[in-house]
Amino acid sequence: MSRKKKIGLAAGMFCILLLAGTAFWRSRQVTVLEVGIFAGSNWDVANANSYVIIDKAVEKFEAEHKNVKVHYYSGIRKEDYSEWFSIQLLRGREPDVFMVLGEDFNQFAEIGVMKDLEPLIAADPAFSKESYYSTALQAGQYGGRQYALPYETVPTLMFVNKSLLNREGLEVPDNDWTWEDLYRISSQVTKDRDGDGLIDQFGTYNYGWMEAAYSNGARLFDENGTESYFNDEKVTEAVRFAKQITDLNQMQKVTRDDFDSGNVAFMPLPFTEYRTYKTYPYKIKKYTKFQWDCITLPAGTQGGNTSVINTLLMGISNHTRQEKLAWEFLKLLTYDEEIQMDLFRYSQGVSVLREVTTSKETEEILQADMEKNEKFIDNNLVSDVIENGVVTPKFPKYADALVMADNEISRMIEDDDNIDNSMRILQRQIGKYLRR
C-alpha cells in the first residue's frame, strides 16, 4: 500500500472515530428541563402532599425521555412565588415550564413572558382542546390565543349549615334553588337567640353583589376591557338583591368566626374547603360544631345556579430552548389522565379533564375518606358547575376596575343609596377609567 493510501486510510479512520466519539459524547449529555412550581396548595388550604404529583410526573417523564432531567426548586411558598419568578425573569433564567398564578397571568401574557401555545396545539394530532372543561381552558386565553393550559380548577359552592337549618325546622335547599329561596330562609333564621337585643344568628356571610350578579347571568366587562355593564339590569338587580340580604342583619357585622361557630346558615366557599374539611384528618380541625354540606349558589331571576371558576394554569417560557420537551411535559401535567387523577388523590382541587372528573374511579376516591353515614358531593354535579361556571375577563385594568366597582357598590349598599341612579354614575366612572 502506498504512502498516500495509508495517509488517506488513517484520515478516514480518524474521522470515523471522531464521529463515533462525538455521537457517544452527545449520547451521554443530559438535557435539563427547568420547572417552576410552588409548595403547598394554590387554594390556601392544608396540603401535606405538595410534591407527590410533580415527583410522579417527573419520574414518568424521565423514564420516557432518555438523558433528560427535570429540575425544580423545592420550598418556594406560594406567597413568595411571584417574586421568585420575577427575579428569574430579570436574570434571563425563567423556567421552561411554570405555574402561573391568577394575578400574574394577564401581565405575563401582555408582556410576552409565556409562549403562544396555538402553533404547538395545531401541530400535535394527539392533543385535543375538547378534553378540557371549556371554562378551565378559557382561563388560559388572552386576546383569543391560548397562552397557558389548565392544571387544576376549583368551583365556588355554597356551604350550608345543616344543623342550624334543622334547628329552625328547615330543609337544605335543592341544587336548583333561587334568590327567593335564599331570602326566605335567611329571613327565617336571622334572629337574636340570646335576647340581648342584638342579632346573633344570620342567614349569610360573604355573599355579596358579585355572587348575585354571576348567578343572574350578568357580565361586568367585555373580554377586551373596553366596555363595562354596571348599569345593565342584570347587574343592578343583583345589587338590589345583595342589599336586601344585607339589610336582614340590621347593621350587625357578620364575621367568618360567626360562620365557623355555627351561627350562619350560608357562606360561599371554594370546593377545596369542602374537600379538605369534609374528610380526615383535617375534618377534626374545623367545622366540628355543626353538620354541613355544599350546594350550588342560588339562581337569579335572569340566570342560573352558576358561580366563578378559579383555575391554576401552567405555561411555557417564550425563551425556552427546549420547546418540544417543554410542550411534552406541559401535556403530561395537564392532559395525562393518570397524572390528572392524582389531583383527586393528593390535592384538593378538581381535574381539568372532564372524563377524569366524572369517572367512577374519581367517585370512589372522593368517597373513600368519608364517614359511612355521609356521601361526598356528586362529582357529576361538580362537573356541571365547572362547565357552566363563570370565568373572569383577562385584560390589564381588570383587577383595579373591579376594586373600584366593589368599593363603590359596597358603599351604596351600606348608605342606602338610590341603587339605579348610583349604578348609572358608576358605569360612567368605570367607563372613563377603562378608556384612559
N, C-alpha and C positions, 0 to 999 in steps of 0.2 A: 504493500500500500504506500502510495506516495505521501510525501510530507504534507502536501496541500490537502489531500483527502483526510489525513489524520487530524489536521487542524480543524477541518470542517466538521468531522465527526465529533471531535471534542466540544466544539462550539455548540453543536446540536444537542449533545448530551447535557451540556451546561444549561441550555435554555429549558430543556425538559425538566431538569432538576429544579431550576429556578421557578418554573411554573408550578410544579408539584409542591415546592416549598411554600410558595405564595398561597396556593389553594389550601394547604394544610394550616398555614398561619391564620388565614381568614376563617377556616372552619373552627378554629379554637377561640376566635374573638367573640366576646359576649356583647350583645346589644342590650342596653339598659333602657327600659321604658319607665319614665318618672310619672307617678300618680299623686295627685293632691287630694287628700281626704282629711276629715277632722274626727276627733274622738267623740264618743257619746252619741246622743240622739239629736237629729235635726229638729225634733219636736219638743225638746226641753222636758222629757220625761226620763225616768231611770232606765238605763240600758247597760247591763253587765256584759254584753256580747259585742262590743263596738267593732272588733276587728275580725270576728268569726267569718262573716260573709266575704269580706275582701280577701282574707287569707285563703279561703277555699277557692275563690276565683283566681287568685294568683297561682295557686298550685295547679289548677286545671289548665290555665293558660300556658304556663311554663312547660307543662308536660306535652302540650300540643305544638309548642314553638321552640325548636332546638336552639340553644345558645342565646336565648332571650331571658333576661331577668327583669322582673317588675319590682320597682323600688318605691316605697313611700315612707314618709316620716311619721312616726307614731307620737302620740301625746299632744297633738295640736288641738286645743279646745275650740269648740265652735265659735265662742266669743272672740277668739284670737285669730281665727282662720282668715278673715278678710285682710287683716293687717299683714299676716304672714304671706299671703298670696301677693299682696301689693309689693312687698319687699322683693319677692322672687321675680315679679314682673319688671321692676325697676332694674334689677340685675341682669335681666335677659335670661333668667333661669326658670321660667314658669314651667310647671309640669306639662307633660304631653297630654295627659287626660286628667280632668279635675272636677270635683264637685263645685257646683255653682249655687251660692246662697240666693234666695229670692231677692234680697235687697241689692245684690250685685249684678243680677242678670241684665237689667236694662243698660247699665253703664258699660258692662263688658261687650254687649252686642253693639252698642253705639260707637265705641272707640276701637273696635276690631280685635279684641282680645281672643275671641272664640272663632274657630273656623266655621265657615258656612258649610253645613253638612249636606246640602241638597245634591251636589255633584257625587258625593260618596254614596248617598242613598240611591240615586238614579243608576249608579254603576254596579250596584250589588243586587243580583237577582234573588239572593237568599234572604233578603230583608223586605219586610212589608210594614208600612205605617199602620195598616189596618189592624195589626195585632194589639196596638196600644189603645187605651181609653182616649177618646178624642180630646177630652179636657186636659188630660195629662200631657199629651203631645202638644197641644196648643200652648201650654205653659212655656215651652222651649222655643216658641216662634217670635220673631221680631221682624217687622216690616214684611210679613208674608213669607219669610225664609226660616228654615229650621236651623237654629244655632246650637241647640242642646237637646239631648234626649232625656226623657223622664226616667228616674231611677226608683223613686218611691213616692207614693201620693197619699194624701190624708183628707177625707171629707170632714166637714163640721156637722155635728149632730146635736140634738137636744137631750141633755141629761134630765132625767125625771126622778124626783124623789118619790118613790112608790109608797114609802112608809107615811109620808105626810099626806099624800092623796088618800090613802086607805083610812087614815085617822079622820079625815074630813068626809069620808063616805063617797069618794070619787074614784072613778076608774082611770087607768092610764089611757090617754088618747090613742086612737089608731094612727097608722102612718100616713093616712090621708086627711089628717086634721087641718083646721083652718085658723085664721086670726080670731074668728068669732069664738072658737073653742078655747083658745089661749086666754082671751079676755074674760070669758065666762068663768073658767076655772080660777084664774088669777083673782078675780073679784071675790070668789067664794072663800079662797084660802087666806087672803090678806086680812090680817086682824091683830088685835092686841090680846095676846094669850095670857099675859100675867097681870093684866088690869092696872098697869101703871100709867095709862094714858098715851103710851107710845106703841106704834105698830112694831111687832117683833116677829111676825111671820109674813112671808112675802110670796108673791106669785113668781117673779122673775128676778134674775141677776144677770147683768151683762148682755141682755137682749135689747138691741137698740135699732136705730133707724136704718142702718146698713143691712142688718139681717132681714129686716122687714122689706127693704127695697129689693133685695135679691130674690126674695120669695114672692115678690109681686111682679116679677118679670121685668124689672126696671134695668135700664142701662144708665150709668153715671157719666161715662165718657165714650167717645168713639175710639177706635183702635189706634188712630194716629195722634190722638191727643190734641186735636184742633177744635173739637166741639164738646160741650158738656150739656147735660139734660136735667138740670136740677129743678127746672120749672115744669117738667113733664108730670102729668097727672099721676103716673105710677109712683114716682119718687115722692111727690107731695103727699099723696095718700099714705105712703109708708111712714113719713114723718109725723103725720097726724095720728096714725095708729101708735107709733112709738111714744108719743106724748100721752095718749090715753093710758097706755100701760104704765108709764112713769108716774102719772098723776094718782094712780091707785095707792102709791106709797105715802101720799100726803106729806111730801117734803122730807121723808125719812130716808137717810142714806143707806143703801143696801151694799154690803161688802162680800168679798169672797169668803170671809170667815162665817158669815151668816149661812152661806150655802154649805160649807164644809161641816157646819154644826147641825145641819139638818133642818134649817128654818126657811128654806127657799124651795119652791116646787120645781122650777125650771131654770136651766142655765145652758146656753150654747157652749160646747167644748169640742175640741178636735177628737177624732176617733182614737187617737193614740192614748188619750186619758182612759178611755174605755178599755182598750186592750191591756194597758198597764195595770190599772187598779181594779179590774174585774177578775184577775187571775192571781194565783200565788206565784212568788212570795210577797208581792207588793200589795196585794189586797188587804193584808192585815195592817198596813201602814196608813190607810186613808179611807174615808167614807165607810167607816165601820159602825157608825151610829144609826144608820138607816139603810134600808134596801133601796136600790136604784137601778135604773136601766137607761137605754138610749132609744130615741125615736127620731124621725125626721123633724125638720123645722116646719112650723105651720105655714100653710099656703095663704098668700094674699088673695084678694078678690080678683086680681088680674094675672095671677101667676100660679106657681106650683110649690111642692114641698122641696124646694131647692136651697142650696147653700154654697158657700165658697169652697173651692177645692184648692188645697196647697200642695205643691209638688217640689220635691228635691230633684234638681237637674244635674246632668253631667255633660261636659263639653270637651272639645279638643283644642289645644293651643293653635292659634293661627300661624305660629312659627315652629311647629313641631317638625323634626327631621324624620320622624317615624310615622308618617301619615297612615300607611297601611296597617301597621301594628296597633297604632292608637285606635283606629276605627274598629279593628277586630276586638280589642279589649273593651272599648266602649259598648260594643254589641254584646259582649259576654255579660257585662254587668246589668245592662238594661233590657236585653232581648232574649237571653238564655232562660228557659223555663225553670231549669234546676236552680240556678242562682236566684231567680226571682221568687221561687218557692221558699227559699231560705229567709226571705224577708218576714214570712209568717212564723218561721221557727226562731229567729234570732233578733228581730226588730219589732217595732210596734205599729208600723205603717201598713200600707196596702200595696200589693204588687201593681205595677202599671200595665200588666198584661191581663187582658180580660179573661182569657182561658185559664190562667193560673188562679185568679181571684175567685172565679165561680166554680172551681173544681171540687170534686169530692174530697180530695186529699187536703185541700185548704180547710174545708169544713171540719174534717177530723182533727187537724192541727189546732184550730181555734177552740174546739170543744174539749180538747184533752186536759187543759188545766182548770176547767170549770168544776164547780161543785156539782154533785149528781142531781140536785134539785133545781139547777139553773141551766138554761140553754143560752149559748152565745148568740149574739145578734146574727140574723140570717145573712150569709155572705152574698147572696143574690140581691138582697136589699141594699147592702153597702155598694155593690157593683152598680146598681141603678142610680144611687145617689151620686156616685162619682161621674157616671156617664152623662147625667143630666145636670151636673153642677155648673157653677159659675167660675170662670177664670178671669181674674182682674187684668185690665189692659196693660200693655208694655209700651210706655213712652217716657221720656226723660223727666217730665214735670209731674208725673202721676202721683208720687208719694206726697209732694208738697201741696198739690192741688187738693188731694183727699184730706190732708190735715186741716187745710183752710176751711173746707166744707164741713168737716166734722166739728171743728171748734164753733163755727157759726150756728150749725144746726143744734148742737148741744145747748148753746145759749138760748136759741129760740124756744126749745122745749122747756127750759128752766124758767125763762122770763115770761112765759105765756104770751108770746108774740102772735100776731096775725100770720099764721103759717103761710098762706097763699102769697101774700104780699112780700113777706120776708124771703121766700124761696125765689121769687122773681128778681129781687135785688141780688141775692146770692148768685143766681145764674149770670147776671151781668158782671159781677165781680170775678167769678171764676173764668168766664169767657175772656175778659180783659187780661187776666193773668196768663191764660194759655196762648194768647196771641202776641204777647210781649216778645 
